[in-house]
Amino acid sequence: MTFIIVIIALALIFDYINGFHDAANSIATIVSTKVLTPFQAVVWAAIFNFAAFFIFKDHGVADTVAKTVHSDQVSGQMMLVVVFSGLIAAICWNLLTWWFGIPSSSSHTLIGGFAGAGIAAGGMGAVNSDVILRTASFIFLAPLVGMFFAFVISLWFLFSFRKDILPRIVSLVFMAGIAVFLLTTIKTNRADIAGFKTETANGITVLKDIPNGSTGQRMGFKKDDTLVSVNSIPITGKKELDEEWKKTGSGNNFTYTVVRNGDTLTATSPYLTNYDTRLSQVAFFGENFKWLLLAFILLVMTVFTFWLNTLNAHRSNVWFKRLQLVSSAAFSIGHGGNDAQKVMGIITAALIANGTITSFEQMPTWVPLSCYLAIGLGTMSGGWKIVKTMGTRITKVTPFEGVAAETAGAVTLFVTEALKIPVSTTHTITGAIMGVGATKRLSAVRWGVTINLLWAWILTIPVSALLAMGIFYIAKLFF
């Protein structure tokens, strides 16, 4: 019991260090453009780092990180030693790079440490090669994607200064694209919103696995229930459940039969309370809310472009400074949602190894809550050494470019989180800053600084893995 407490404490310490190590990612551009003072900026970023707790509910990145080391090959006390060694290595590398002002990736440090200790414990076969390859590939893809989005957004803003109708047509097309994206992405099926997952075995499809805190649990369903029928109608899929609940109506009672802990039981529950309107169900469903939020931010940017060609240089600069509050908040949400989940994955892997829980789906609520709180507090502690590199040494950033870079970074983080890929926020925002610099001219980007950063990124995973291996062999002597 003492060892698992030590591991959880180390994980939260790493999360805290991650916050102040990566604070520069969220605040570098907004500080360098003098929109906010450093103190105001870290408070602003910390608030939205923690706000991600209420926005990202699928925890896909955490699930990916938890599966870095195969639990069927390394388990029990050995897995706890692996997690312990990986965390010690990650903390050491993070503090070292912070001290020298190198914006390395906390994400890759953690995964590299976890994987390295896993290899030391069970050989190459103990590591999930798919997770490592995807993570390693995004060392290059994350900054490239961030750079591309930032380059396109910057050109779009510059194009919008033209005093003719064409820029407004482009903005209208962009708004239509956002609408199409929402129509094809937003989930409205009542079974999805309740949290039911489909599982097929022996040719039979059932609905089960209600997540903690979901609408389904508020209606009386339990975590491991398997739904059999609603109002005596057999339910074999989400479509049937959606149609039956549609007939029931808000606030009306329905009868359901479930298999719970091997027993079949029937109960009565209201489909939804009267204050739980259909609109609020759809809008505040976890997977929907993050896309609605991102769409709202992009729509704010789009609406702004309609008036850009009526503003002089001074007025446009003032408005871009205001918009940077929105874009930096969006990036901070993406940062919190991506990076806190990596620590959630590590803690969950340790809890499974300890026997506290048996699967990722049983992760207790205190795990994400404590992880988001730790990264928020860490961000408030700041990381001033890296701010200088990120905000000034790569390229000089104006409010206009800050908005483009942060918006591009936020879009990249939201998308990769949905794809369950643990990317580096450091790499993403660095690529975005390079993208906006490249719209002026390629020489505006200090490529010498960029190449040095690239070497630091490439070395992070192997160095942290080797460090974790050494720590594992030492730790194994004591545990």
Residue, then its C-alpha position, 0 to 999 in steps of 0.5 A: m500500500t505504501f509503494i502505490i501511494v509513493i507512485i501516485a505522489l510521484a505521478l502528481i509531482f511529475d504532473y505539477i512539474n509538467g505544468f510549470h515546464d510547459a507553462a511557456n507553451s500556453i503563455a509564451t506568445i501572449v506574454s511576448t505580445k504584452v497582452l498579459t503580464p507573466f503573472q496574469a498569463v499563468v493564472w489565465a492558463a492555469i484556469f483553463n488547464f483545469a477547465a479541461f477536466f470538465i471538457f475531455k471525458d473520454h480519456g482516450v489519451a490516458d487509455t493509450v498511455a496506460k497500455t504502453v507496457h503490456s500488463d499481461q507480460v509485466s504485472g503486479q509488483m514488477m509493473l509498480v517498479v516499472v512505473f516508479s522507475g519511469l516516473i523518476a526518469a521522467i522527473c529528472w529529465n524534465l527538471l534538467t531540460w527546464w534548468f537549461g531552458i530547452p522546450s523538450s516534451s514532457s509527454h515523450t519523457l514520460i512515455g520514454g521512461f515508462a517504455g524503457a523500464g518496461i523493456a528492462a523488466g520484460g524485454m522488447g515484447a513487453v512494450n506496445s510497439d504501436v503506442i511507441l511508433r505512433t508517439a515517435s512519429f508525432i515528434f515530426l508530425a505534431p510540429l508539421v501539422g501545427m505549422f501547416f494550420a498556423f500557416v493557413i490561418s495566418l494567410w487567411f487573416l492576411f487575405s481578409f485585409r483585402k478590400d473586396i468581396l472575395p475574402r468574405i466569400v472565403s469566410l462564408v465557405f469556412m463557416a459552412g465547413i464548420a457547420v458541416f463538421l458539426l452535423t457529421t460529428i455531433k452525436t445525438n443518439r440517446a444511447d450514445i448520450a446515456g453512455f452505453k457501449t456496444e459489445t458483440a460476442n458469439g453473434i449477439t450484440v448487447l449494450k453495456d459499460i456505463p461510464n462513471g458520471s454519465t447520463g445513464q448512471r443518473m437514470g439508475f444504470k450501474k457501471d457493468d450493467t448489460l441492458v436486456s430490454v426497455n418497456s419490455i422491448p428487447i434492445t439489441g443496439k443503440k438504434e432500438l434504444d434511441e427509438e424507445w426512449k424517444k417514445t418515452g419522452s422527457g421526465n416520463n418513467f420507463t421500465y428496464t431490465v438489465v443483467r447486473n452481477g450475474d442477476t437479472l433485475t427489472a426497475t423503473s426510472p425516468y428517462l430524464t429529469n425535466y430540467d435535463t432538456r434534449l438540447s442540454q443533453v446533446a450540447f453537454f455530452g462530453e464528446n460533443f461539448k469539446w467540438l462545440l467549444l472548438a467550433f465556437i472559437l473558430l466561428v469567433m475568428t471567422v466573424f472577426t475576419f468580416w470586419l478586418n478590412t475596415l480596420n486600420a493597423h492600430r485598431s486591428n492590433v487592438w482586436f487581435k490582442r483581445l482575440q488572443l485571450v480566446s486563442s490562448a484559453a483554447f490552447s490551454i484547454g488543449h494542453g490540459g486535456n492532452d498532458a493531464q491524461k498522460v499522468m492519468g494513464i500512468i496512475t491507472a496502470a499502477l492501480i491495475a497492477n496493485g489490484t485496486i481496480t481491474s480495468f481502465e474503465q474502472m478508473p476512479t474520479w479522483v484520478p482525473l480530478s487530481c491530475y488536472l488540479a496538479i497540472g493547473l497548479g504547476t502552470m501557475s508556478g510558471g516556467w520563465k526560462i522556456v518562455k524566452t525561447m518560445g516567445t522570442r528566439i524562434t521568431k518575433v511574435t505579434p498579436f496577429e501571429g499569436v492568435a494564428a499560432e495558438t488557434a492552430g495549436a488548439v485545433t491540433l491538440f483537440v484533434t489528436e486527443a480525439l484520435k487518442i494520440p499522446v502528442s507533445t504540446t511543446h512540439t505543436i506550439t513550436g511548429a505553429i510559431m514557425g508556421v506564422g513566422a514562415t508567412k513573412r519569409l522563411s528567413a524570419v524563422r531562426w532555423g538554427v534554434t529550431i534544429n537545436l530544438l529538434w535534436a532535443w526532441i529526438l533524443t528525449i525518448p531514448v535518453s529517458a528510456l535509458l535513464a529509466m532502465g538504469i533506475f529500474y535495475i537499481a530499484k529492483l534491488f529494493f522492491 
